[in-house]
Amino acid sequence: MRTWLAVIVVTAGLAASAAWAGEPAGAFPPELVAFGPASPAPLFSGGGPDAWDRDLRERGWIDRDGDRWRLWYTGSNPDRDPIRRVGLAVSRDGLNWMRASDAPLVADRWVEDVCVVPACGRLWMFAEGESDVAHLLASRDGRGWRPCGPLDIRLATGAPIPDGPRGTPAVWLERGTWHLYYERRDEGVWLATSRDLRTFTNVRDEPVLACGPEPYDRHGVAFDQIVRFRGRYYAYYHASPAADRSTWQTCIATSVDLVHWEKWRANPLLPVDPEHPKRSSATLVHDGERHRLYTTHPDVRVRFSIDRVPRH
């Protein structure tokens, strides 16, 4: 067992306790916001100077099924070509990872900032494509992926949304409705829903999560993951406090209806890392005993929740 797993950051718990005093009861429980330190060394990183995945990019997606862990990640190597592709790494414990293949899973398509949702006997991957246009892929085994084309996103009136980026797709499926959260130039997070995975219609044409007014997310926001815990929804999101977006950090917000979101008063959850000022893109995974919070940009690190968490 790595020695860093035994280290607990007491100050994180104290800071969180102070914040909870001013929050609605139970709005931001410690199991979701109080974590120990990050692993000092990467659990997974780029494949080497000549590899297609020399650089890890943006959000990866981590899935656990018993002792089978899978990480879908985006790799790139601008010295070879500009395309950003998706790869797969596997693990038995979520700590020691190995590549499932030396080649990308989809060789000819831009697949970045991925979110994977199981439904109807398949895995559905929502990802950014070239020019930050979200698109969909489908798979039965998590290795072979079939492109399904760009997402058709409509205004609340049913008209197509204006041309331009619609990236960082984060998806929540509930009672047959797909909830798609997407950003436009990181200037806010919009919500569109679908019953058929073909057409997504905005719930409203204004962001459900806007930048600011506090400094920690004043200049950029994008959802990474939505989770449900004790009757509430939570969104981990990355945010920029810098006008030039040279730094990013991880924040959290909560909702009772998936539309109206309240930011944690103690944000940022993970402040800017001076060593890697763009480290972000968080994914929460329950390991059977406690939550783990992974960050995947520019390498994979993990933090463990201070409190043990019964599985819900």
N, C-alpha and C positions, 0 to 999 in steps of 0.2 A: 504494500500500500504506500502510495507516495506521501511523504511527510506533510506536504501542503494541505492534504485533506483534513488533517487534524487541527489546523489553525482556524480560529474563529475570530472574526473582527467584531469585538464587542461594541465599538463605537458606531458601527452600522446599525445595530439593534437599538442603541440609545437614541440615535438621530431619528430612526423610524418611529420609536415610541413617542418622541416629542411631536412628530408630525401627526400621528394618529389622534392626539388629543384634540386637534382642531378639525378632524374629519368626521363625517357621519359614521355612526357606530359600525364597525366591521367593513368599511368601504375599501380599505387597503390593508388586508391582513398581513402579518409578518411573513407568512409562508410564501408570499408573492413578492415581497420587497426587501426582505432582510437576508442577505447572502454573505457567505464568507469570501475570502480573497480569490482572485482569478488564479488559475494554474500558472505558475511562473514560466513554463515553457509551452509552446504550442502542442496541442494534441494531434493536430493535422495541419500541414502547410503545403506550399507549392511543390511541384514535382521536379524542380531543378531548372537550370538555366536554358536548356534546350527543349524542355517539355512543353506540350500544348497548354498545360495548366501550371505554368511557372508562377503565375500570380493568382491567388484566390480573390474573388470579387464578390462584394455585396452579400445578400442574404443566402445562406444555405438552409436546407431543411432537414431536420433530424427526426427520425421515426424509430420508436422502440416497440418490439413485439417479443416479450420475454427476454431471452438473452440474444436476440437478433436486433442489432442496431444498424440503421442505414442512414447515410448522409448523402443527400444530393447537393452538389456544390457547383459553382460556376468558376471556371478557370479561363485564363487568357494568357497570351504571350504576344504582345504587339510586335516583337521582332520577327515573328513568323507570319502573322496576318492579324487583321483587326477583329476577327469574329470572337465572341465570347460564347463558350460552349459549356454544356452540363456534363459532369462526371458523377461517379458513384463510389463511395467508400463504405466499408463495412467494419463492424466491431462486435465483440462478444460482451463488452462491458461499458461501451460508450467513452472509454478513455484511451484505448489502444486501437488505432484505426489503420486499415490498409486499403489501398485502391482495389476495387473489384476488377478493374481493367486498366491497361495503359492507354486506352483510347477513349475519346469522349463517347457518350451514349448516343448523341445525335451529331453527326459530323458536319452537316451542311447547313445548320440553322443557328441563329443567335438565340441562346437560351440563358437568361440571366435573372438573378433575384427571384428564386423559385419558391413556390408554395405548393405542397402536395396534399391532396384530400382524397381519402378512400370513399368510394360510393358505387353502388350497383355492380359490384364485382370487379371494379377497375380502380386504378389510381389515376387521378386527374392532376396534372401539373399546370399551374398558372405561372406564367413567367413574363419577364420583359423580353421583347425582341429588339431588333434594330430600331433606332430612333425612339426608344422607350415606349413602344407600342405593345401592350399586353396581348399575349396569345395563349393558346391552350394546347396541351398534348395529353395523350391517353396511353395507358400501359396496363398489362395484366400482371407483370412480374417485377416492375420497377427498373428493368434494364432496357427492354425494347420499347421505344416511345413512338407513337404515331402522331404527327402534327395534325391539328384540327383547325388551324387558321387563327387569325386575329380575333379578339373579342369584339363583338358588336355591342357598343355601349351607346345608349340613347339618353337624351334629355328627358325630364319628367313629362314633357309633352309628347314624347315618342319620336321626335326628330333626332337625327344623329348628332352626337356631341361635336363641337368644332374640331377641326384637324389639330394635331399636335400631340405631345406626349400624353400617355395614360399608363403610368408605370407602377412598379412595386405592388403588384396585385396580392392582396391578402384576403383569404376567403374563409367564410364560416358557413357551413351547411346545417340547416335546422328545419325539420318538418317539411322537407321537400323544397325549401327555398334556399337558393344560393345567394349569399350576401358577399358582394365584391367590393372591397375597399381599395381604392386606387388614388394615386397622387398625380397632379399635373404640375410638372416643373418643381416638385417639392413645396409648392405654395399652399397646400392644404390637402386634406384627405376627403374624398367623395365616396358615397355609398350608392351602389346600384344593385338591384336584385333581379333574379331570374328563376323561372320554374323549369326551364328546358335546356339550360346551358348554351342556348343559341343567342338570345337577345337579353341584355342586361339594361334595365331602365333605372335612371336615377330616382332615388326616393325623394330627393329635392336637389335643386341645381346649385345649392351653396354647399360648402364643405361641412361635413359633420365634425371635423376636427380642423381648426384653423391655426395658423402660426400665431405665437404670442398670446397675450401681450407681454408675458413675462420674458426675461432675456434668454432663458435656457432653450426655448424653441422658437425664437422670434423670426428666424431666417430660413427654416425648412423643417418639414415634418413628413413622415411616411410610416404607415403601419407595417410592423414586421409579423405579428401573430396575434390572433384572438383566442382567448381561452375562457372557459366557464369554471367558476369556483364559488361554491356556497351561494348559488342562486344569482350571482352577478356575472357580467361579462367584463373581461379585462383585455386591453390592447397594449402590448409592448410596442413601442414605436421609437424610431430614431429621429433625432432632432438636431438642428444646427443653431448654435448661438452666434455664429459668425456671419457677417454680411457676405463674405466671399465663399462661405460654406467650406472653409478649410478645416473645420473641426466638427465632429459629430459625437453624440452621446445617446444613451438609452434612457427613455422615459416610460411612464405608464399612465393609463387613463382607465376609467371604469364606466360602465353603462348598465342600465336595467332593461333596455329595449333595443340595443344595437344601433340606435340612431342618435341619442343624446349622450354625449361623453363628457365626463368630468376628469380633469387632470389632477394628479396627485400634487398636493401642496409642497411636498418635499422633493419634487423633481429637481434635477435629474436623478434617476435611479442609479445609473452608472455614469459618473461625470467623465468629461474629456480625459483621455489617457495621454499624458504628456509624451510618452514614448511613441505611441501611435495615435495621433490626434483624430484619425478617422475610424478608430475601432468602434464597431457598432454591429447592428443587425442581429438581434437577439431572438433566441428560440427557447421556450420553456419545455422541459421534458421531465416526467415523473419516472424515477428509476426503481420504484417498488418500495422505497422507504422515504424519500424526500425529493423535492424539486431540484432540478439542475437548470441553471441558466447559461446557455451557450451563446457566445458571440462568434461570428464566422468571417468577419472582415477585419484585418487582412489575413488572419489565420484563425484557427479554431481554438478557443479557450473555454474554460468552464468554471462556474461558481456553484457551490452547494448551498441550499437554503439552511439557515441556522436551525430552524425547527423541523422536526420530522413531520411528514404530511401523510395522513391516511389517504389511500387512493379513493377518488370520488368517481 
